[in-house]
C-alpha cells in the first residue's frame, strides 16, 4: 500500500534532487526511497561512539594486537 508524502524543500534542493534522480534514471520517488535505504544502513553517531568506547576499553585491557602490515590483519 502506498501513501503520499508532501515535502517542502527549498527550490535549489528540489532541483538538485530532480537532477540526481534523472542522472540515475529513476523517478524522484524511487531516488528518495533509495536514499532512505542507504541511510538505514549507515551507522549512527551513537553507535559509533559506543564502538569507540568499547575499543578504548579493549585497548586499555590489552585485548588488542599490534599489526605491522595489512597482511598481518588478513592472518588474524
SEDOSE-316663 format. One record per atom (N, C-alpha, C): atom name; residue in three letters; x, y negated, z negated. Coordinates in nm, 3 decimals, always signed. Layout:
N
CA; Ala; X; Y; Z
...
! end
This chain:
76
N; Unk; +0.084; +0.118; +0.000
CA; Unk; +0.000; +0.000; +0.000
C; Unk; +0.089; -0.124; +0.000
N; Unk; +0.057; -0.216; +0.083
CA; Unk; +0.134; -0.340; +0.096
C; Unk; +0.066; -0.453; +0.020
N; Unk; +0.148; -0.546; -0.027
CA; Unk; +0.098; -0.666; -0.093
C; Unk; +0.166; -0.786; -0.028
N; Unk; +0.096; -0.894; -0.021
CA; Unk; +0.150; -1.015; +0.040
C; Unk; +0.211; -1.101; -0.070
N; Unk; +0.330; -1.154; -0.041
CA; Unk; +0.400; -1.240; -0.135
C; Unk; +0.427; -1.373; -0.066
N; Unk; +0.382; -1.480; -0.127
CA; Unk; +0.415; -1.613; -0.076
C; Unk; +0.540; -1.661; -0.147
N; Unk; +0.632; -1.713; -0.071
CA; Unk; +0.759; -1.756; -0.127
C; Unk; +0.788; -1.897; -0.079
N; Unk; +0.822; -1.982; -0.172
CA; Unk; +0.855; -2.120; -0.138
C; Unk; +1.006; -2.135; -0.138
N; Unk; +1.061; -2.173; -0.023
CA; Unk; +1.206; -2.190; -0.008
C; Unk; +1.235; -2.325; +0.054
N; Unk; +1.351; -2.381; +0.022
CA; Unk; +1.393; -2.499; +0.097
C; Unk; +1.410; -2.461; +0.244
N; Unk; +1.385; -2.554; +0.332
CA; Unk; +1.388; -2.528; +0.477
C; Unk; +1.522; -2.467; +0.520
N; Unk; +1.631; -2.517; +0.464
CA; Unk; +1.764; -2.468; +0.501
C; Unk; +1.777; -2.318; +0.472
N; Unk; +1.735; -2.275; +0.354
CA; Unk; +1.745; -2.135; +0.317
C; Unk; +1.651; -2.048; +0.402
N; Unk; +1.534; -2.100; +0.432
CA; Unk; +1.441; -2.025; +0.518
C; Unk; +1.502; -2.001; +0.655
N; Unk; +1.560; -2.105; +0.714
CA; Unk; +1.621; -2.091; +0.845
C; Unk; +1.738; -1.992; +0.840
N; Unk; +1.815; -1.997; +0.731
CA; Unk; +1.927; -1.903; +0.718
C; Unk; +1.876; -1.759; +0.710
N; Unk; +1.772; -1.735; +0.631
CA; Unk; +1.713; -1.601; +0.621
C; Unk; +1.662; -1.554; +0.756
N; Unk; +1.592; -1.641; +0.826
CA; Unk; +1.538; -1.604; +0.957
C; Unk; +1.650; -1.573; +1.055
N; Unk; +1.757; -1.652; +1.050
CA; Unk; +1.871; -1.631; +1.139
C; Unk; +1.940; -1.497; +1.108
N; Unk; +1.960; -1.468; +0.981
CA; Unk; +2.024; -1.343; +0.942
C; Unk; +1.938; -1.222; +0.979
N; Unk; +1.808; -1.236; +0.960
CA; Unk; +1.717; -1.126; +0.996
C; Unk; +1.723; -1.101; +1.147
N; Unk; +1.724; -1.208; +1.223
CA; Unk; +1.729; -1.195; +1.369
C; Unk; +1.859; -1.128; +1.413
N; Unk; +1.972; -1.169; +1.352
CA; Unk; +2.102; -1.109; +1.387
C; Unk; +2.105; -0.961; +1.351
N; Unk; +2.034; -0.925; +1.245
CA; Unk; +2.028; -0.785; +1.202
C; Unk; +1.921; -0.707; +1.278
N; Unk; +1.851; -0.777; +1.369
CA; Unk; +1.743; -0.717; +1.448
C; Unk; +1.633; -0.661; +1.358
N; Unk; +1.595; -0.740; +1.257
CA; Unk; +1.493; -0.699; +1.161
C; Unk; +1.391; -0.810; +1.145
N; Unk; +1.274; -0.770; +1.100
CA; Unk; +1.177; -0.871; +1.063
C; Unk; +1.225; -0.937; +0.934
N; Unk; +1.170; -1.052; +0.903
CA; Unk; +1.207; -1.120; +0.781
C; Unk; +1.173; -1.034; +0.660
N; Unk; +1.058; -0.969; +0.663
CA; Unk; +1.018; -0.883; +0.553
C; Unk; +1.116; -0.766; +0.535
N; Unk; +1.154; -0.702; +0.646
CA; Unk; +1.248; -0.590; +0.639
C; Unk; +1.383; -0.636; +0.587
N; Unk; +1.426; -0.754; +0.629
CA; Unk; +1.554; -0.807; +0.583
C; Unk; +1.553; -0.833; +0.433
N; Unk; +1.446; -0.892; +0.384
CA; Unk; +1.434; -0.920; +0.240
C; Unk; +1.426; -0.789; +0.162
N; Unk; +1.354; -0.690; +0.212
CA; Unk; +1.348; -0.559; +0.145
C; Unk; +1.486; -0.494; +0.138
N; Unk; +1.563; -0.504; +0.245
CA; Unk; +1.699; -0.450; +0.245
C; Unk; +1.786; -0.523; +0.142
N; Unk; +1.771; -0.654; +0.135
CA; Unk; +1.848; -0.733; +0.038
C; Unk; +1.811; -0.692; -0.104
N; Unk; +1.684; -0.668; -0.130
CA; Unk; +1.641; -0.624; -0.263
C; Unk; +1.698; -0.487; -0.297
N; Unk; +1.702; -0.398; -0.200
CA; Unk; +1.758; -0.265; -0.222
C; Unk; +1.907; -0.274; -0.258
N; Unk; +1.978; -0.362; -0.191
CA; Unk; +2.120; -0.382; -0.220
C; Unk; +2.136; -0.440; -0.361
N; Unk; +2.053; -0.535; -0.396
CA; Unk; +2.061; -0.596; -0.530
C; Unk; +2.038; -0.492; -0.640
N; Unk; +1.950; -0.396; -0.615
CA; Unk; +1.922; -0.292; -0.715
C; Unk; +2.045; -0.207; -0.742
N; Unk; +2.131; -0.192; -0.640
CA; Unk; +2.250; -0.108; -0.654
C; Unk; +2.367; -0.180; -0.721
N; Unk; +2.360; -0.311; -0.729
CA; Unk; +2.468; -0.387; -0.789
C; Unk; +2.467; -0.372; -0.940
N; Unk; +2.583; -0.376; -0.998
CA; Unk; +2.596; -0.366; -1.143
C; Unk; +2.562; -0.502; -1.205
N; Unk; +2.491; -0.500; -1.315
CA; Unk; +2.454; -0.625; -1.380
C; Unk; +2.570; -0.678; -1.463
N; Unk; +2.563; -0.804; -1.497
CA; Unk; +2.666; -0.866; -1.580
C; Unk; +2.674; -0.796; -1.715
N; Unk; +2.558; -0.760; -1.769
CA; Unk; +2.555; -0.692; -1.899
C; Unk; +2.623; -0.556; -1.891
N; Unk; +2.596; -0.481; -1.782
CA; Unk; +2.659; -0.350; -1.764
C; Unk; +2.810; -0.364; -1.750
N; Unk; +2.853; -0.465; -1.675
CA; Unk; +2.996; -0.487; -1.654
C; Unk; +3.064; -0.521; -1.786
N; Unk; +3.001; -0.605; -1.867
CA; Unk; +3.057; -0.640; -1.998
C; Unk; +3.067; -0.518; -2.088
N; Unk; +2.966; -0.433; -2.085
CA; Unk; +2.967; -0.311; -2.166
C; Unk; +3.079; -0.217; -2.122
N; Unk; +3.099; -0.203; -1.992
CA; Unk; +3.207; -0.119; -1.939
C; Unk; +3.343; -0.176; -1.981
N; Unk; +3.357; -0.309; -1.974
CA; Unk; +3.483; -0.373; -2.012
C; Unk; +3.511; -0.354; -2.161
N; Unk; +3.408; -0.366; -2.243
CA; Unk; +3.425; -0.344; -2.388
C; Unk; +3.470; -0.201; -2.416
N; Unk; +3.408; -0.106; -2.348
CA; Unk; +3.445; +0.034; -2.367
C; Unk; +3.588; +0.060; -2.319
N; Unk; +3.625; +0.000; -2.208
CA; Unk; +3.761; +0.017; -2.155
C; Unk; +3.863; -0.040; -2.252
N; Unk; +3.833; -0.154; -2.311
CA; Unk; +3.923; -0.215; -2.409
C; Unk; +3.938; -0.125; -2.532
N; Unk; +3.826; -0.069; -2.577
CA; Unk; +3.828; +0.022; -2.691
C; Unk; +3.911; +0.147; -2.657
N; Unk; +3.890; +0.202; -2.537
CA; Unk; +3.966; +0.320; -2.494
C; Unk; +4.116; +0.290; -2.489
N; Unk; +4.150; +0.171; -2.440
CA; Unk; +4.291; +0.132; -2.431
C; Unk; +4.353; +0.124; -2.570
N; Unk; +4.282; +0.059; -2.661
CA; Unk; +4.332; +0.045; -2.799
C; Unk; +4.348; +0.180; -2.867
N; Unk; +4.262; +0.275; -2.833
CA; Unk; +4.266; +0.408; -2.894
C; Unk; +4.358; +0.505; -2.820
N; Unk; +4.432; +0.455; -2.722
CA; Unk; +4.527; +0.539; -2.650
C; Unk; +4.463; +0.639; -2.556
N; Unk; +4.343; +0.611; -2.511
CA; Unk; +4.273; +0.705; -2.422
C; Unk; +4.295; +0.674; -2.274
N; Unk; +4.392; +0.590; -2.246
CA; Unk; +4.419; +0.554; -2.106
C; Unk; +4.554; +0.610; -2.064
N; Unk; +4.579; +0.614; -1.935
CA; Unk; +4.705; +0.663; -1.882
C; Unk; +4.767; +0.554; -1.794
N; Unk; +4.897; +0.545; -1.798
CA; Unk; +4.969; +0.452; -1.713
C; Unk; +5.008; +0.526; -1.586
N; Unk; +4.963; +0.476; -1.474
CA; Unk; +4.992; +0.539; -1.345
C; Unk; +5.085; +0.448; -1.267
N; Unk; +5.177; +0.507; -1.195
CA; Unk; +5.273; +0.426; -1.121
C; Unk; +5.236; +0.409; -0.974
N; Unk; +5.137; +0.485; -0.929
CA; Unk; +5.100; +0.473; -0.787
C; Unk; +4.957; +0.520; -0.767
N; Unk; +4.906; +0.492; -0.650
CA; Unk; +4.773; +0.538; -0.614
C; Unk; +4.771; +0.691; -0.605
N; Unk; +4.882; +0.747; -0.566
CA; Unk; +4.893; +0.893; -0.559
C; Unk; +4.872; +0.955; -0.697
N; Unk; +4.929; +0.890; -0.799
CA; Unk; +4.909; +0.937; -0.937
C; Unk; +4.761; +0.936; -0.973
N; Unk; +4.692; +0.835; -0.929
CA; Unk; +4.548; +0.823; -0.956
C; Unk; +4.472; +0.938; -0.892
N; Unk; +4.508; +0.973; -0.771
CA; Unk; +4.440; +1.079; -0.698
C; Unk; +4.461; +1.214; -0.763
N; Unk; +4.571; +1.232; -0.835
CA; Unk; +4.602; +1.358; -0.902
C; Unk; +4.522; +1.376; -1.030
N; Unk; +4.473; +1.267; -1.089
CA; Unk; +4.402; +1.275; -1.217
C; Unk; +4.258; +1.275; -1.195
! end
